[in-house]
Amino acid sequence: MPDDANRPRDPARGLELPWADGAFPPASLAARRHVWESLVGLALHEATHALASGDVPVGALVVGPDGRLLGVGRNRREETGDPTAHAEVLALRQAAATLGEWRLEGCTLVVTLEPCAMCAGALLLARVQRLVLGAWDPKAGATGSVWDLVRDQRAHHAVEVIGGVREYECGQLLRDFFGTRR
Ligand SMILES: [Zn+2]
C-alpha cells in the first residue's frame, strides 16, 4: 500500500493488553512467564465457551509482535459441523482478518492444548514466530509430542515453542470434559 503523507497513520490494530512495561515479550524471565500465564488464562477462558455446544474445550489466541490481541478462537467442530474448526485455525483466521493479511510474522499463537498436525501446518503457513501451549497432547500433538512439525529442519522456518504453561489447568479442563461424557 503506498504511503500517503497526508493520510493519518493507521491506528494500531488489535486490542491492547495491559503489559507491564510496553515491551513484548518482557525481557526478564519472570515477567515473560507472567505474560505467558496471563495469555493462557485468556485462552482457557475462551475454551470454556466451547462447552455450551458440546465441543472439546480448547481455546486459542494470537497476539501481534507488540503484544496486542489480534484474534481469538475456540474449538467449534460440533457447533459448526466443520472438521477444520479447531481453535488455532479460527484464531489465525481472525488475526489475519484483523491485520488484513495472511502473514502473521512476529506473532505468537497461544493455545490450551498442543496443536494437531493440521494446526501445526497452519501456524507454519501463517509464519507465526512463537507458540505458547498449555497441555501437551501425547496422542495427537504435532509440535513436540507425536510429531514435531514446527521445529522440523525441513520446515520453512523454526517456531519458538514454550510448552507446559498452566499445564495442569489446561489438562484438567479436558479431563473434566471427557470424564462427564463417559
Ligand atoms: Zn488442530
Residues whose N, C-alpha, C, O or C-beta is under 5 A from the ligand:
A	BS01	ZN	H86 P115 C116 M118 C119
